[in-house]
Amino acid sequence: MITGFDFGTSNCAMGVLSSEQNVQLLPIENGKAFMPSTLYALDRDLISEQVALQISSPEEKQAYIEQRRVALNRARRVRDEEGFSPNETSLFVGHDALEEYFAWPGEGYFVKSPKSFLGASGLSDSAIHFFEDIVTAMMMAVKQRSQAITQQEITHTVIGRPVNFQGLNAEKSNEQAINILTRAAKRAGFKGVEFLFEPIGAALSYEQKLTEDKTVLVMDIGGGTTDCAMVRMGPSHRNQEERGQDFIGHTGERIGGNDLDIQLAGQHLMPLFGMLSNLKNGLPMPTQTFWDAVRTNDVGAQSTFNDKTTTALLQQLLRDSSEPDVFKRFIRLRHDKQNNHLVRSAEQTKIALSADINTYVDLGYVEEALGCDISRDQLAQAIDRPLSKMITLMQDAIKQAGTQPDLVYVTGGSGQSPIIRQAIQAALGDIDVLDGDHFGSVASGLTVWAGRIFA
């Protein structure tokens, strides 16, 4: 069976073609088509163990076991030392992963949006192997759930990819990320794997609805990246075998919804933990560690935040702080590994402010009655810098194409924000801005393309 696979930064989705060649997104998560891109394991070494157990190809399994021998030995020791039984569930994905993390934040290993890390610079071989295993485990879960729904083996897929996984050293970063995704997909059991730019996938989805030819600026504002594509599309284009000449401009950078959440968490939630307080000598509290805490999509920041040297630094800052009781919240947040939960609260606040002018952020999981009110204006102020970069990407794609679009098609979860929509309209004037299926258009387009190239 042939599928389109949106292995997204925020959510995963898989689509298939019906017998009438209509796209159907599969309900892979509690009856819904979108599974949060999250994973929780009782111990990080147990991720490799679960991958090894589920690889179906004997040759692939043996090669994997040889390559991961050290990690698999560690996993056996973890099971013995912690008393985990062989039948005990040790790995969770999607909402199950979130529930486990919220229930046991100080235990186990939790990762959100692993796609954000795949193109990171300076990753060691062991780090690359670890991210391969995380991606493989998540792909296996999506594939197994999809096969259970369709009652057919899924063999071929088109996976979406951003224009650039990282801003720096883009070519090398892209190669590294694609290699990780390819190896993971093969281990998950896909026999044929191809990739397609995510904004082009969204364009193919929208094109099915057009009754006349248009030049469309597709703006895909995902969790990890913003990608823009200028595409000629419509009835006279969609059945052509070769579409390269129709894609007349594209830009992309690693800046997306996660970055908006991080800015909101840093500027408006971290002050509750002492970030804007003063030291006893009157100098301002150093802020770098607070920002490291909320930069959950940055390998280096998370490594620094969890390092032993940070433990010593925080103890020194506690002694120097003019508001030690407030600063103790920050130390407790780190000890209980609740920084991902805090960024999740910022994300939920951003979503709420798409509909409401004001909202209350409840941080009672950190401390009873802790929280604050945030307005849409405060959100707009917090995300001004990343939003400006998104608008620049849009303008660069138009400049590259050498023509103005007839309309703008916005997709991706963060594209729902009225703040972003207003910024797009302010930059482009009277050009129509249309909302797509903010979560499903990429998966739908990938499925359309899969049906063409694997048919």
C-alpha positions in Angstrom: 0.0 0.0 0.0 1.1 3.5 -0.8 1.0 6.5 1.6 1.9 10.1 2.2 3.6 10.6 5.6 3.8 14.0 7.3 6.4 13.3 9.9 5.9 16.8 11.3 7.6 18.8 14.1 4.4 19.2 16.0 2.2 16.3 14.6 2.4 13.2 12.5 -0.2 12.2 9.9 -0.5 9.5 7.3 -2.8 9.5 4.2 -3.9 6.9 1.7 -5.8 7.0 -1.5 -9.2 5.5 -1.7 -10.4 3.3 -4.6 -11.8 6.5 -6.1 -8.4 8.2 -5.7 -9.6 10.5 -3.0 -7.2 11.3 -0.1 -8.1 9.8 3.3 -6.1 10.8 6.4 -6.1 7.8 8.7 -7.3 8.2 12.3 -4.0 7.1 13.9 -4.5 8.8 17.4 -7.7 8.1 19.4 -9.9 8.5 16.3 -8.1 11.6 15.1 -5.8 12.0 12.1 -3.0 13.8 14.0 -0.6 12.3 16.5 1.6 14.7 18.6 5.2 14.3 17.7 6.2 13.2 21.2 7.9 10.2 22.7 8.4 9.0 26.3 10.5 6.1 27.4 11.0 4.7 30.9 14.7 5.0 30.1 16.4 6.4 27.0 18.3 3.1 26.4 15.0 1.3 26.1 14.3 3.1 22.9 17.0 1.2 21.1 15.7 -2.1 22.6 12.2 -1.4 21.3 13.5 -0.6 17.8 15.5 -3.9 17.7 12.5 -5.9 18.8 10.2 -4.5 16.1 12.5 -4.5 13.0 10.8 -7.1 10.7 13.6 -7.8 8.2 16.0 -10.4 9.6 19.0 -8.9 7.8 18.1 -5.4 8.9 17.6 -6.6 12.5 20.9 -8.3 12.7 22.8 -5.3 11.2 21.0 -3.0 13.7 21.9 -5.3 16.7 25.5 -5.3 15.7 25.6 -1.5 15.3 23.7 -0.8 18.6 25.3 -3.5 20.7 26.5 -1.1 23.4 23.1 0.6 23.8 21.3 -2.8 23.8 23.6 -4.0 26.6 22.9 -0.8 28.6 19.1 -1.5 28.1 19.5 -5.0 29.6 21.3 -3.5 32.6 18.5 -0.9 33.0 15.8 -3.6 33.0 17.7 -5.6 35.6 18.5 -2.6 37.8 15.1 -1.0 37.7 13.2 -4.2 37.8 11.3 -3.6 34.5 9.5 -6.8 33.5 9.8 -7.9 29.8 6.0 -7.4 29.4 5.9 -3.9 30.9 5.3 -1.1 28.3 8.5 1.0 28.2 7.8 3.3 25.3 4.9 5.7 24.5 4.2 8.0 21.6 1.7 10.8 20.9 -0.8 11.7 23.7 0.2 8.7 25.7 3.8 10.1 25.8 2.5 13.5 27.0 0.4 11.8 29.7 3.3 9.8 31.0 5.6 12.9 31.0 3.0 15.0 32.8 2.5 12.3 35.4 6.2 11.5 35.9 8.2 14.5 34.7 11.2 13.8 36.8 11.4 10.2 35.6 12.2 8.5 32.2 13.1 10.3 29.0 10.8 12.7 27.1 11.3 14.3 23.7 9.0 16.6 21.8 9.5 17.5 18.2 12.5 15.3 17.4 12.5 16.5 13.8 13.8 19.8 15.1 17.1 18.2 16.1 17.9 16.2 12.9 19.8 18.8 11.1 21.7 20.1 14.2 25.4 20.9 13.7 28.1 19.1 15.6 26.1 15.9 16.4 28.4 13.0 17.3 27.8 9.6 15.7 26.2 8.3 19.0 23.8 11.3 19.0 22.9 10.7 15.3 22.2 7.0 16.2 20.0 8.1 19.1 17.9 10.4 17.0 17.6 7.7 14.3 16.2 5.4 17.0 13.7 8.0 18.3 12.5 8.7 14.7 12.4 4.9 13.9 10.3 4.2 17.0 7.8 6.9 16.1 7.6 5.9 12.5 7.0 2.3 13.6 4.1 3.4 15.8 2.5 5.4 13.0 3.0 2.6 10.4 1.6 -0.1 12.7 -1.4 1.9 13.6 -2.1 2.7 10.0 -1.8 -0.9 8.9 -4.2 -1.9 11.7 -6.7 0.6 10.3 -6.3 -0.3 6.6 -5.7 -4.1 7.2 -3.0 -3.9 4.5 0.8 -3.8 4.6 2.2 -0.3 3.9 5.3 -0.6 1.7 5.9 2.8 0.0 5.7 6.4 1.3 6.4 10.0 0.4 7.7 11.9 3.5 7.5 15.6 3.8 10.6 17.7 4.4 11.3 21.4 4.9 13.2 23.4 2.4 16.0 23.7 5.1 16.2 21.8 8.3 18.6 24.4 9.8 19.6 27.9 8.8 23.4 27.4 9.1 25.3 25.0 6.9 22.0 24.2 5.2 23.3 21.7 2.6 25.2 19.6 5.2 22.3 19.9 7.6 19.8 18.7 5.0 21.9 15.8 4.0 22.3 14.7 7.6 18.5 15.0 8.4 17.5 13.2 5.2 19.9 10.3 5.9 18.4 10.0 9.4 14.9 10.0 8.1 15.7 7.5 5.3 17.4 5.0 7.6 14.6 5.3 10.1 11.9 4.7 7.5 13.7 1.6 6.1 14.0 0.2 9.6 10.4 0.9 10.2 9.6 -1.3 7.2 9.1 1.0 4.3 10.5 -0.5 1.1 10.2 2.6 -1.0 10.9 6.1 0.4 10.8 9.4 -1.4 10.8 13.0 -0.1 8.9 16.1 -1.2 9.1 19.7 0.0 6.3 20.3 2.5 5.0 23.6 0.9 4.8 21.8 -2.4 2.8 19.0 -0.7 0.4 21.7 0.6 0.2 23.2 -2.9 -0.7 19.8 -4.4 -3.5 19.5 -1.9 -4.9 22.9 -2.6 -4.6 22.5 -6.4 -7.2 19.8 -6.4 -9.8 22.5 -5.6 -8.8 25.0 -8.2 -11.1 25.6 -11.2 -8.8 28.0 -12.9 -5.0 28.5 -13.1 -3.4 30.6 -10.4 0.1 31.6 -9.2 -0.1 30.8 -5.5 2.2 31.7 -2.7 2.1 28.7 -0.3 3.2 29.6 3.2 3.6 26.6 5.5 4.2 27.7 9.0 5.0 24.5 10.8 6.2 23.7 14.3 9.9 23.7 13.4 10.2 25.6 10.1 8.6 28.1 7.9 8.6 27.2 4.2 7.3 29.3 1.3 6.8 28.2 -2.3 5.6 30.2 -5.3 3.7 27.7 -7.5 1.8 27.9 -10.8 -1.1 25.6 -10.4 -4.6 24.7 -11.6 -6.4 22.6 -14.2 -3.8 23.0 -16.9 -1.0 22.1 -14.6 -2.1 19.3 -12.2 -2.0 16.3 -14.6 1.4 17.1 -16.0 4.1 14.5 -15.4 6.9 17.0 -14.9 6.1 19.9 -12.5 9.6 21.4 -12.0 8.8 24.4 -14.2 5.7 25.2 -12.1 7.7 25.7 -8.8 9.1 29.1 -9.5 10.4 30.2 -6.1 11.0 28.7 -2.7 12.5 29.7 0.6 12.7 28.1 4.1 14.3 28.4 7.4 14.3 26.7 10.8 11.9 29.1 12.4 8.4 28.0 13.3 5.7 27.6 15.9 8.1 26.2 18.4 10.1 29.5 18.3 7.0 31.5 18.9 6.2 29.3 22.0 9.8 29.7 23.2 9.7 33.5 22.9 6.4 33.6 24.8 7.6 31.3 27.5 10.9 33.3 27.9 9.4 36.8 28.0 6.2 36.2 29.9 6.5 33.0 31.9 10.1 32.9 33.0 9.7 36.2 35.0 7.6 34.1 37.4 10.8 32.1 38.1 13.0 35.1 38.8 14.4 35.9 35.4 13.8 39.7 35.7 14.8 39.9 39.4 18.0 41.5 40.7 20.9 40.0 42.6 21.8 41.3 46.1 24.4 43.6 44.6 21.8 45.3 42.5 22.9 43.8 39.2 20.3 42.1 37.0 19.9 38.3 37.2 21.8 36.6 34.4 19.2 35.3 31.9 21.0 32.8 29.7 20.1 29.7 31.8 16.4 30.7 31.8 16.5 30.9 28.0 18.4 27.5 27.8 15.5 26.0 29.8 12.8 27.0 27.3 14.9 26.4 24.1 13.6 22.8 24.0 14.3 22.6 20.3 18.0 23.3 20.7 20.4 20.4 21.4 23.1 22.6 22.8 20.8 24.6 25.0 19.3 21.5 26.5 22.7 19.9 27.0 23.9 23.0 28.9 20.7 23.3 30.9 21.0 19.7 32.2 24.8 19.8 32.8 26.3 19.5 36.2 28.0 22.9 35.8 24.5 24.4 35.6 23.6 22.8 39.0 26.5 24.6 40.6 25.7 27.9 38.8 22.1 27.8 40.1 23.2 27.2 43.6 25.5 30.2 43.4 22.7 32.4 41.9 20.3 31.3 44.7 22.8 32.6 47.3 23.2 35.8 45.4 19.5 36.3 44.5 17.5 39.1 46.1 14.3 37.0 45.7 15.5 33.5 46.7 12.0 32.1 47.1 11.1 33.0 43.6 14.4 31.6 42.2 13.8 28.3 44.0 10.8 27.8 41.7 13.3 27.7 38.8 15.6 25.2 40.5 12.5 23.0 41.3 11.4 23.3 37.6 14.7 22.0 36.5 14.9 19.3 39.1 11.4 18.0 38.1 12.2 18.3 34.4 9.1 20.5 33.8 10.7 22.9 31.2 9.0 21.0 28.4 5.7 21.3 30.2 6.2 25.0 30.5 6.8 25.5 26.8 3.7 23.3 26.2 1.8 25.8 28.4 3.1 28.6 26.2 2.0 26.7 23.1 -1.5 26.3 24.5 -1.6 30.0 25.4 -0.7 30.9 21.8 -3.5 28.7 20.5 -6.0 30.2 23.0 -5.0 33.7 21.9 -6.0 32.8 18.3 -9.6 33.1 19.5 -9.4 35.2 22.6 -8.0 38.6 23.4 -6.8 37.5 26.9 -6.2 34.2 28.6 -4.9 32.9 31.9 -1.9 30.6 32.0 -2.2 28.0 34.8 1.1 26.8 36.1 -0.3 24.9 39.0 1.7 21.9 38.1 4.8 23.8 39.2 3.3 25.5 42.3 -0.2 25.9 43.6 -2.0 29.0 42.3 1.0 30.0 40.1 0.0 31.6 36.8 -0.5 34.8 35.0 -2.7 36.6 32.4 -1.4 37.1 28.9 -3.0 39.2 26.2 -2.9 38.9 22.4 -0.9 42.2 22.3 1.7 40.7 24.6 1.9 37.7 22.4 2.4 39.9 19.4 5.2 41.8 21.1 6.9 38.5 22.2 6.9 37.0 18.7 7.8 40.1 16.7 11.3 39.0 15.8 10.6 35.5 14.6 7.5 36.7 12.8 9.5 39.3 11.0 11.8 36.5 9.7 8.8 34.6 8.5 7.6 37.6 6.5 11.0 38.1 5.0 11.0 34.4 3.8 7.6 35.1 2.1 8.9 38.2 0.4 12.1 36.5 -0.7 10.1 33.7 -2.4 8.1 36.3 -4.3 11.3 38.1 -5.3 12.8 34.8 -6.5 9.8 34.0 -8.6 9.8 37.5 -10.2 6.1 37.9 -10.1 3.3 38.7 -7.6 1.0 35.8 -6.4 -2.7 35.8 -7.2 -3.3 34.6 -3.7 -1.6 33.4 -0.5 -2.4 29.9 0.8 -1.5 29.6 4.5 -1.1 26.2 6.2 0.6 24.8 9.3 -0.7 25.0 12.8 0.8 28.5 13.6 -0.9 29.9 10.5 -4.1 30.0 12.5 -2.9 33.0 14.5 -4.6 36.3 13.6 -1.4 38.0 14.4 0.4 36.1 11.7 -2.4 36.6 9.2 -2.4 40.4 9.9 1.3 40.5 9.3 1.0 38.7 5.9 -1.8 41.1 4.8 0.1 44.1 5.9 3.1 43.0 3.9 1.2 42.1 0.7 -1.7 44.6 0.6 -4.8 43.6 -1.3 -3.8 40.0 -2.2 -6.3 37.4 -0.9 -5.0 35.3 2.0 -6.7 31.9 2.3 -6.6 29.4 5.1 -5.9 25.8 4.2 -6.3 22.7 6.4 -3.7 23.9 8.9 -2.8 20.4 10.0 -3.8 18.1 7.1 -2.9 19.8 3.8 0.7 18.7 3.7 -0.2 15.0 4.4 -2.9 15.2 1.8 -0.5 16.6 -0.9 2.2 14.0 0.0 -0.5 11.3 -0.5 -1.4 12.8 -3.9 2.2 12.8 -5.0 2.8 9.2 -3.7 -0.1 8.0 -5.8 1.6 9.5 -8.9 5.2 8.4 -8.4 4.5 4.9 -7.0 1.5 4.0 -9.2 
